[in-house]
Amino acid sequence: MNDNTRGFGRKPAAPQNNTKYRPGDVVTLKVVRLGEMGAFLDAATGNTSDDILLHKQQQTKELQIGDEVKVYLYLDPSKRLTASMNLPKMREGQLGYVRVLSVTRDGGFVDIGAERGVFLPYSQMRGHVVPGQLVWVKLYRDKSGRPAVTMRVEEDMVRASKPATGLKVGDKVTGTIYNILPEGFFILTDQRFLAFLHRSEVPGGRLDFGQQVNCRVTYIREDGRINVSMRLQKENALIADAQDIYDFLVKRNGSMPYCDTTPLEIIKQKFGISKAAFKRALGHLMKEGKIRQEDGWTYLLEQDSQKK
């Protein structure tokens, strides 16, 4: 069972009596007989051959005939309906933050705390999913009636979230990414606030689905959502950017073919910061007497002094 599994959202309606149970159902059934392999539960069909096995290994306590037990139903390797007293941490229609168990040519499987991993079809994946990755999913039933999950959770996140309260600009928040667009990343915070992280506010510009991030609140919207940034505030960012450029120059033996006229695209690729931030950092280093610029190149003055 995975302690990282978290779920919330609406709960499905209780199954009706005298219906055929399906894999993924969580139901309360009566023990009608005991055998060497375990307890058999009444499937409410009137046919004892339909009784559902609750194997001894899936029992959390000793059972007697007539006991009513809450169980999770799933298919065993022989495709027979089987029960377990180890209940999943998600229900149909709920959202959960779960771990990817494996990825095959047909799709992936995620851990919802049940006896078996639940299928994540390729059509419902977002990004490049790998084993061990934590992702947000919604539990549903596919056309065949078996449990499955989808990473397409945007609308459900809006319904499950709540307006941000008790925050001010500059406060720190932690959250996980549930959707990615070209403009940036959508985050559900630990307080269940919705946050938007613009790509320009991410050093390097790259994050993945399910990734946990620590951010600073930059704006609180009237609708209760927030805008956030992973960058340091300007005064701290200036010092950090200047140090990165200085370290880069040291690694290149005191010179680099970049200066304050270098195109933005190259600055973004090499340093992961804006052109304005790059020029501010260069200005800071020049003011401290650490660098000089000449013919499109930047040089460390310490290196010049050593040569002389």
Helices and strands as residue ranges (DSSP letters): E 6-9, E 26-34, E 38-41, G 48-50, E 52-55, G 56-58, E 68-75, E 81-84, E 94-103, E 107-111, E 118-121, G 122-124, E 134-141, E 147-150, H 154-160, E 172-181, E 184-189, E 194-198, G 199-201, E 212-220, E 226-229, H 234-251, E 255-256, H 264-271, H 275-287, E 291-294, E 297-300, H 301-307
